[in-house]
Amino acid sequence: MSNMRKQRRSFTEEYRREAAGLVIDTVRTITAVAKELNMG
């Protein structure tokens, strides 16, 4: 097995706030918002 690790993506503070706002301000789950934003 190799020592290759998947590099973690970084997101701007603004992007994180907007993503959190989508969860807080709507009835969508964290998972639904993450899929919508192609985050997971």
PDBQT receptor file of N, H, CA, C and O in Angstrom, charges set to zero:
ATOM      1  N   MET A   1       0.845  -1.176   0.000  1.00  0.00    +0.000 N 
ATOM      2  CA  MET A   1       0.000   0.000   0.000  1.00  0.00    +0.000 C 
ATOM      3  C   MET A   1       0.891   1.241   0.000  1.00  0.00    +0.000 C 
ATOM      4  O   MET A   1       1.901   1.271   0.703  1.00  0.00    +0.000 OA
ATOM      5  N   SER A   2       0.540   2.247  -0.764  1.00  0.00    +0.000 N 
ATOM      6  H   SER A   2      -0.280   2.223  -1.336  1.00  0.00    +0.000 HD
ATOM      7  CA  SER A   2       1.354   3.456  -0.840  1.00  0.00    +0.000 C 
ATOM      8  C   SER A   2       0.956   4.445   0.250  1.00  0.00    +0.000 C 
ATOM      9  O   SER A   2      -0.084   4.309   0.894  1.00  0.00    +0.000 OA
ATOM     10  N   ASN A   3       1.801   5.427   0.433  1.00  0.00    +0.000 N 
ATOM     11  H   ASN A   3       2.646   5.538  -0.090  1.00  0.00    +0.000 HD
ATOM     12  CA  ASN A   3       1.548   6.459   1.442  1.00  0.00    +0.000 C 
ATOM     13  C   ASN A   3       0.780   7.643   0.885  1.00  0.00    +0.000 C 
ATOM     14  O   ASN A   3       0.749   8.705   1.505  1.00  0.00    +0.000 OA
ATOM     15  N   MET A   4       0.163   7.478  -0.269  1.00  0.00    +0.000 N 
ATOM     16  H   MET A   4       0.188   6.614  -0.773  1.00  0.00    +0.000 HD
ATOM     17  CA  MET A   4      -0.591   8.582  -0.876  1.00  0.00    +0.000 C 
ATOM     18  C   MET A   4      -1.858   8.836  -0.064  1.00  0.00    +0.000 C 
ATOM     19  O   MET A   4      -2.606   7.916   0.265  1.00  0.00    +0.000 OA
ATOM     20  N   ARG A   5      -2.070  10.095   0.245  1.00  0.00    +0.000 N 
ATOM     21  H   ARG A   5      -1.462  10.842  -0.022  1.00  0.00    +0.000 HD
ATOM     22  CA  ARG A   5      -3.280  10.477   0.970  1.00  0.00    +0.000 C 
ATOM     23  C   ARG A   5      -4.083  11.408   0.090  1.00  0.00    +0.000 C 
ATOM     24  O   ARG A   5      -3.533  12.157  -0.717  1.00  0.00    +0.000 OA
ATOM     25  N   LYS A   6      -5.372  11.350   0.257  1.00  0.00    +0.000 N 
ATOM     26  H   LYS A   6      -5.818  10.741   0.913  1.00  0.00    +0.000 HD
ATOM     27  CA  LYS A   6      -6.242  12.247  -0.485  1.00  0.00    +0.000 C 
ATOM     28  C   LYS A   6      -6.086  13.648   0.085  1.00  0.00    +0.000 C 
ATOM     29  O   LYS A   6      -6.233  13.854   1.290  1.00  0.00    +0.000 OA
ATOM     30  N   GLN A   7      -5.788  14.614  -0.781  1.00  0.00    +0.000 N 
ATOM     31  H   GLN A   7      -5.668  14.447  -1.760  1.00  0.00    +0.000 HD
ATOM     32  CA  GLN A   7      -5.598  15.987  -0.326  1.00  0.00    +0.000 C 
ATOM     33  C   GLN A   7      -6.943  16.597   0.044  1.00  0.00    +0.000 C 
ATOM     34  O   GLN A   7      -7.925  16.462  -0.687  1.00  0.00    +0.000 OA
ATOM     35  N   ARG A   8      -6.971  17.261   1.174  1.00  0.00    +0.000 N 
ATOM     36  H   ARG A   8      -6.173  17.371   1.767  1.00  0.00    +0.000 HD
ATOM     37  CA  ARG A   8      -8.183  17.899   1.660  1.00  0.00    +0.000 C 
ATOM     38  C   ARG A   8      -8.419  19.205   0.920  1.00  0.00    +0.000 C 
ATOM     39  O   ARG A   8      -7.503  20.010   0.754  1.00  0.00    +0.000 OA
ATOM     40  N   ARG A   9      -9.651  19.408   0.479  1.00  0.00    +0.000 N 
ATOM     41  H   ARG A   9     -10.395  18.753   0.615  1.00  0.00    +0.000 HD
ATOM     42  CA  ARG A   9      -9.980  20.659  -0.209  1.00  0.00    +0.000 C 
ATOM     43  C   ARG A   9     -10.134  21.770   0.804  1.00  0.00    +0.000 C 
ATOM     44  O   ARG A   9     -10.542  21.542   1.942  1.00  0.00    +0.000 OA
ATOM     45  N   SER A  10      -9.803  22.974   0.379  1.00  0.00    +0.000 N 
ATOM     46  H   SER A  10      -9.472  23.160  -0.546  1.00  0.00    +0.000 HD
ATOM     47  CA  SER A  10      -9.994  24.126   1.261  1.00  0.00    +0.000 C 
ATOM     48  C   SER A  10     -11.042  25.045   0.646  1.00  0.00    +0.000 C 
ATOM     49  O   SER A  10     -11.141  25.180  -0.574  1.00  0.00    +0.000 OA
ATOM     50  N   PHE A  11     -11.807  25.663   1.509  1.00  0.00    +0.000 N 
ATOM     51  H   PHE A  11     -11.726  25.553   2.500  1.00  0.00    +0.000 HD
ATOM     52  CA  PHE A  11     -12.888  26.549   1.089  1.00  0.00    +0.000 C 
ATOM     53  C   PHE A  11     -12.705  27.887   1.778  1.00  0.00    +0.000 C 
ATOM     54  O   PHE A  11     -12.220  27.959   2.907  1.00  0.00    +0.000 OA
ATOM     55  N   THR A  12     -13.098  28.948   1.083  1.00  0.00    +0.000 N 
ATOM     56  H   THR A  12     -13.491  28.889   0.166  1.00  0.00    +0.000 HD
ATOM     57  CA  THR A  12     -12.972  30.274   1.680  1.00  0.00    +0.000 C 
ATOM     58  C   THR A  12     -13.962  30.432   2.826  1.00  0.00    +0.000 C 
ATOM     59  O   THR A  12     -14.950  29.703   2.922  1.00  0.00    +0.000 OA
ATOM     60  N   GLU A  13     -13.682  31.381   3.676  1.00  0.00    +0.000 N 
ATOM     61  H   GLU A  13     -12.880  31.973   3.598  1.00  0.00    +0.000 HD
ATOM     62  CA  GLU A  13     -14.579  31.671   4.802  1.00  0.00    +0.000 C 
ATOM     63  C   GLU A  13     -15.970  32.041   4.288  1.00  0.00    +0.000 C 
ATOM     64  O   GLU A  13     -16.977  31.623   4.861  1.00  0.00    +0.000 OA
ATOM     65  N   GLU A  14     -16.028  32.821   3.214  1.00  0.00    +0.000 N 
ATOM     66  H   GLU A  14     -15.210  33.161   2.749  1.00  0.00    +0.000 HD
ATOM     67  CA  GLU A  14     -17.309  33.235   2.635  1.00  0.00    +0.000 C 
ATOM     68  C   GLU A  14     -18.098  32.021   2.139  1.00  0.00    +0.000 C 
ATOM     69  O   GLU A  14     -19.307  31.932   2.357  1.00  0.00    +0.000 OA
ATOM     70  N   TYR A  15     -17.417  31.093   1.475  1.00  0.00    +0.000 N 
ATOM     71  H   TYR A  15     -16.436  31.165   1.298  1.00  0.00    +0.000 HD
ATOM     72  CA  TYR A  15     -18.078  29.894   0.955  1.00  0.00    +0.000 C 
ATOM     73  C   TYR A  15     -18.648  29.063   2.106  1.00  0.00    +0.000 C 
ATOM     74  O   TYR A  15     -19.767  28.557   2.019  1.00  0.00    +0.000 OA
ATOM     75  N   ARG A  16     -17.877  28.927   3.177  1.00  0.00    +0.000 N 
ATOM     76  H   ARG A  16     -16.968  29.337   3.247  1.00  0.00    +0.000 HD
ATOM     77  CA  ARG A  16     -18.343  28.155   4.338  1.00  0.00    +0.000 C 
ATOM     78  C   ARG A  16     -19.563  28.804   4.981  1.00  0.00    +0.000 C 
ATOM     79  O   ARG A  16     -20.510  28.122   5.372  1.00  0.00    +0.000 OA
ATOM     80  N   ARG A  17     -19.527  30.137   5.085  1.00  0.00    +0.000 N 
ATOM     81  H   ARG A  17     -18.758  30.691   4.767  1.00  0.00    +0.000 HD
ATOM     82  CA  ARG A  17     -20.674  30.845   5.671  1.00  0.00    +0.000 C 
ATOM     83  C   ARG A  17     -21.932  30.670   4.823  1.00  0.00    +0.000 C 
ATOM     84  O   ARG A  17     -23.024  30.460   5.350  1.00  0.00    +0.000 OA
ATOM     85  N   GLU A  18     -21.766  30.758   3.508  1.00  0.00    +0.000 N 
ATOM     86  H   GLU A  18     -20.878  30.929   3.079  1.00  0.00    +0.000 HD
ATOM     87  CA  GLU A  18     -22.914  30.584   2.619  1.00  0.00    +0.000 C 
ATOM     88  C   GLU A  18     -23.472  29.165   2.714  1.00  0.00    +0.000 C 
ATOM     89  O   GLU A  18     -24.687  28.970   2.734  1.00  0.00    +0.000 OA
ATOM     90  N   ALA A  19     -22.583  28.182   2.772  1.00  0.00    +0.000 N 
ATOM     91  H   ALA A  19     -21.596  28.340   2.756  1.00  0.00    +0.000 HD
ATOM     92  CA  ALA A  19     -23.022  26.792   2.894  1.00  0.00    +0.000 C 
ATOM     93  C   ALA A  19     -23.762  26.575   4.218  1.00  0.00    +0.000 C 
ATOM     94  O   ALA A  19     -24.807  25.926   4.253  1.00  0.00    +0.000 OA
ATOM     95  N   ALA A  20     -23.214  27.120   5.301  1.00  0.00    +0.000 N 
ATOM     96  H   ALA A  20     -22.364  27.647   5.273  1.00  0.00    +0.000 HD
ATOM     97  CA  ALA A  20     -23.865  26.995   6.609  1.00  0.00    +0.000 C 
ATOM     98  C   ALA A  20     -25.222  27.688   6.592  1.00  0.00    +0.000 C 
ATOM     99  O   ALA A  20     -26.184  27.194   7.181  1.00  0.00    +0.000 OA
ATOM    100  N   GLY A  21     -25.299  28.830   5.918  1.00  0.00    +0.000 N 
ATOM    101  H   GLY A  21     -24.518  29.231   5.439  1.00  0.00    +0.000 HD
ATOM    102  CA  GLY A  21     -26.557  29.562   5.824  1.00  0.00    +0.000 C 
ATOM    103  C   GLY A  21     -27.631  28.768   5.104  1.00  0.00    +0.000 C 
ATOM    104  O   GLY A  21     -28.807  28.843   5.460  1.00  0.00    +0.000 OA
ATOM    105  N   LEU A  22     -27.232  28.004   4.088  1.00  0.00    +0.000 N 
ATOM    106  H   LEU A  22     -26.276  27.943   3.799  1.00  0.00    +0.000 HD
ATOM    107  CA  LEU A  22     -28.204  27.172   3.374  1.00  0.00    +0.000 C 
ATOM    108  C   LEU A  22     -28.817  26.129   4.299  1.00  0.00    +0.000 C 
ATOM    109  O   LEU A  22     -30.004  25.818   4.192  1.00  0.00    +0.000 OA
ATOM    110  N   VAL A  23     -28.012  25.593   5.200  1.00  0.00    +0.000 N 
ATOM    111  H   VAL A  23     -27.049  25.846   5.287  1.00  0.00    +0.000 HD
ATOM    112  CA  VAL A  23     -28.522  24.593   6.145  1.00  0.00    +0.000 C 
ATOM    113  C   VAL A  23     -29.412  25.264   7.196  1.00  0.00    +0.000 C 
ATOM    114  O   VAL A  23     -30.489  24.766   7.526  1.00  0.00    +0.000 OA
ATOM    115  N   ILE A  24     -28.947  26.388   7.707  1.00  0.00    +0.000 N 
ATOM    116  H   ILE A  24     -28.072  26.792   7.439  1.00  0.00    +0.000 HD
ATOM    117  CA  ILE A  24     -29.673  27.068   8.784  1.00  0.00    +0.000 C 
ATOM    118  C   ILE A  24     -30.977  27.692   8.290  1.00  0.00    +0.000 C 
ATOM    119  O   ILE A  24     -31.999  27.612   8.972  1.00  0.00    +0.000 OA
ATOM    120  N   ASP A  25     -30.949  28.309   7.114  1.00  0.00    +0.000 N 
ATOM    121  H   ASP A  25     -30.119  28.374   6.560  1.00  0.00    +0.000 HD
ATOM    122  CA  ASP A  25     -32.101  29.060   6.621  1.00  0.00    +0.000 C 
ATOM    123  C   ASP A  25     -33.119  28.230   5.848  1.00  0.00    +0.000 C 
ATOM    124  O   ASP A  25     -34.200  28.724   5.527  1.00  0.00    +0.000 OA
ATOM    125  N   THR A  26     -32.794  26.993   5.549  1.00  0.00    +0.000 N 
ATOM    126  H   THR A  26     -31.916  26.591   5.810  1.00  0.00    +0.000 HD
ATOM    127  CA  THR A  26     -33.724  26.133   4.818  1.00  0.00    +0.000 C 
ATOM    128  C   THR A  26     -33.975  24.861   5.610  1.00  0.00    +0.000 C 
ATOM    129  O   THR A  26     -33.383  24.657   6.670  1.00  0.00    +0.000 OA
ATOM    130  N   VAL A  27     -34.832  24.025   5.108  1.00  0.00    +0.000 N 
ATOM    131  H   VAL A  27     -35.312  24.191   4.246  1.00  0.00    +0.000 HD
ATOM    132  CA  VAL A  27     -35.140  22.772   5.811  1.00  0.00    +0.000 C 
ATOM    133  C   VAL A  27     -34.270  21.618   5.310  1.00  0.00    +0.000 C 
ATOM    134  O   VAL A  27     -34.512  20.460   5.650  1.00  0.00    +0.000 OA
ATOM    135  N   ARG A  28     -33.266  21.934   4.508  1.00  0.00    +0.000 N 
ATOM    136  H   ARG A  28     -33.069  22.875   4.231  1.00  0.00    +0.000 HD
ATOM    137  CA  ARG A  28     -32.385  20.894   3.960  1.00  0.00    +0.000 C 
ATOM    138  C   ARG A  28     -31.371  20.434   5.006  1.00  0.00    +0.000 C 
ATOM    139  O   ARG A  28     -30.982  21.188   5.898  1.00  0.00    +0.000 OA
ATOM    140  N   THR A  29     -30.960  19.189   4.871  1.00  0.00    +0.000 N 
ATOM    141  H   THR A  29     -31.276  18.576   4.147  1.00  0.00    +0.000 HD
ATOM    142  CA  THR A  29     -29.969  18.629   5.778  1.00  0.00    +0.000 C 
ATOM    143  C   THR A  29     -28.568  19.030   5.328  1.00  0.00    +0.000 C 
ATOM    144  O   THR A  29     -28.370  19.493   4.204  1.00  0.00    +0.000 OA
ATOM    145  N   ILE A  30     -27.600  18.844   6.226  1.00  0.00    +0.000 N 
ATOM    146  H   ILE A  30     -27.761  18.467   7.139  1.00  0.00    +0.000 HD
ATOM    147  CA  ILE A  30     -26.205  19.108   5.878  1.00  0.00    +0.000 C 
ATOM    148  C   ILE A  30     -25.801  18.248   4.688  1.00  0.00    +0.000 C 
ATOM    149  O   ILE A  30     -25.129  18.729   3.776  1.00  0.00    +0.000 OA
ATOM    150  N   THR A  31     -26.201  16.995   4.690  1.00  0.00    +0.000 N 
ATOM    151  H   THR A  31     -26.748  16.605   5.431  1.00  0.00    +0.000 HD
ATOM    152  CA  THR A  31     -25.868  16.080   3.595  1.00  0.00    +0.000 C 
ATOM    153  C   THR A  31     -26.441  16.563   2.279  1.00  0.00    +0.000 C 
ATOM    154  O   THR A  31     -25.759  16.518   1.255  1.00  0.00    +0.000 OA
ATOM    155  N   ALA A  32     -27.677  17.023   2.288  1.00  0.00    +0.000 N 
ATOM    156  H   ALA A  32     -28.231  17.059   3.119  1.00  0.00    +0.000 HD
ATOM    157  CA  ALA A  32     -28.323  17.497   1.049  1.00  0.00    +0.000 C 
ATOM    158  C   ALA A  32     -27.609  18.722   0.507  1.00  0.00    +0.000 C 
ATOM    159  O   ALA A  32     -27.384  18.825  -0.699  1.00  0.00    +0.000 OA
ATOM    160  N   VAL A  33     -27.250  19.650   1.381  1.00  0.00    +0.000 N 
ATOM    161  H   VAL A  33     -27.432  19.566   2.361  1.00  0.00    +0.000 HD
ATOM    162  CA  VAL A  33     -26.550  20.860   0.946  1.00  0.00    +0.000 C 
ATOM    163  C   VAL A  33     -25.166  20.499   0.422  1.00  0.00    +0.000 C 
ATOM    164  O   VAL A  33     -24.735  21.035  -0.598  1.00  0.00    +0.000 OA
ATOM    165  N   ALA A  34     -24.465  19.599   1.104  1.00  0.00    +0.000 N 
ATOM    166  H   ALA A  34     -24.815  19.163   1.933  1.00  0.00    +0.000 HD
ATOM    167  CA  ALA A  34     -23.132  19.177   0.665  1.00  0.00    +0.000 C 
ATOM    168  C   ALA A  34     -23.188  18.562  -0.726  1.00  0.00    +0.000 C 
ATOM    169  O   ALA A  34     -22.333  18.853  -1.562  1.00  0.00    +0.000 OA
ATOM    170  N   LYS A  35     -24.171  17.722  -0.985  1.00  0.00    +0.000 N 
ATOM    171  H   LYS A  35     -24.866  17.485  -0.305  1.00  0.00    +0.000 HD
ATOM    172  CA  LYS A  35     -24.316  17.110  -2.311  1.00  0.00    +0.000 C 
ATOM    173  C   LYS A  35     -24.634  18.171  -3.348  1.00  0.00    +0.000 C 
ATOM    174  O   LYS A  35     -24.109  18.136  -4.461  1.00  0.00    +0.000 OA
ATOM    175  N   GLU A  36     -25.492  19.113  -2.988  1.00  0.00    +0.000 N 
ATOM    176  H   GLU A  36     -25.919  19.141  -2.084  1.00  0.00    +0.000 HD
ATOM    177  CA  GLU A  36     -25.878  20.184  -3.897  1.00  0.00    +0.000 C 
ATOM    178  C   GLU A  36     -24.659  21.040  -4.294  1.00  0.00    +0.000 C 
ATOM    179  O   GLU A  36     -24.562  21.512  -5.427  1.00  0.00    +0.000 OA
ATOM    180  N   LEU A  37     -23.748  21.227  -3.352  1.00  0.00    +0.000 N 
ATOM    181  H   LEU A  37     -23.826  20.844  -2.432  1.00  0.00    +0.000 HD
ATOM    182  CA  LEU A  37     -22.559  22.035  -3.593  1.00  0.00    +0.000 C 
ATOM    183  C   LEU A  37     -21.362  21.190  -4.046  1.00  0.00    +0.000 C 
ATOM    184  O   LEU A  37     -20.244  21.696  -4.143  1.00  0.00    +0.000 OA
ATOM    185  N   ASN A  38     -21.599  19.916  -4.320  1.00  0.00    +0.000 N 
ATOM    186  H   ASN A  38     -22.507  19.505  -4.242  1.00  0.00    +0.000 HD
ATOM    187  CA  ASN A  38     -20.545  18.973  -4.740  1.00  0.00    +0.000 C 
ATOM    188  C   ASN A  38     -19.416  18.888  -3.734  1.00  0.00    +0.000 C 
ATOM    189  O   ASN A  38     -18.242  18.839  -4.102  1.00  0.00    +0.000 OA
ATOM    190  N   MET A  39     -19.778  18.872  -2.469  1.00  0.00    +0.000 N 
ATOM    191  H   MET A  39     -20.731  18.912  -2.170  1.00  0.00    +0.000 HD
ATOM    192  CA  MET A  39     -18.788  18.796  -1.395  1.00  0.00    +0.000 C 
ATOM    193  C   MET A  39     -18.676  17.393  -0.819  1.00  0.00    +0.000 C 
ATOM    194  O   MET A  39     -17.707  17.096  -0.120  1.00  0.00    +0.000 OA
ATOM    195  N   GLY A  40     -19.606  16.553  -1.085  1.00  0.00    +0.000 N 
ATOM    196  H   GLY A  40     -20.393  16.793  -1.653  1.00  0.00    +0.000 HD
ATOM    197  CA  GLY A  40     -19.521  15.239  -0.457  1.00  0.00    +0.000 C 
ATOM    198  C   GLY A  40     -20.609  14.314  -0.870  1.00  0.00    +0.000 C 
ATOM    199  O   GLY A  40     -20.655  13.172  -0.413  1.00  0.00    +0.000 OA
TER     200      GLY A  40
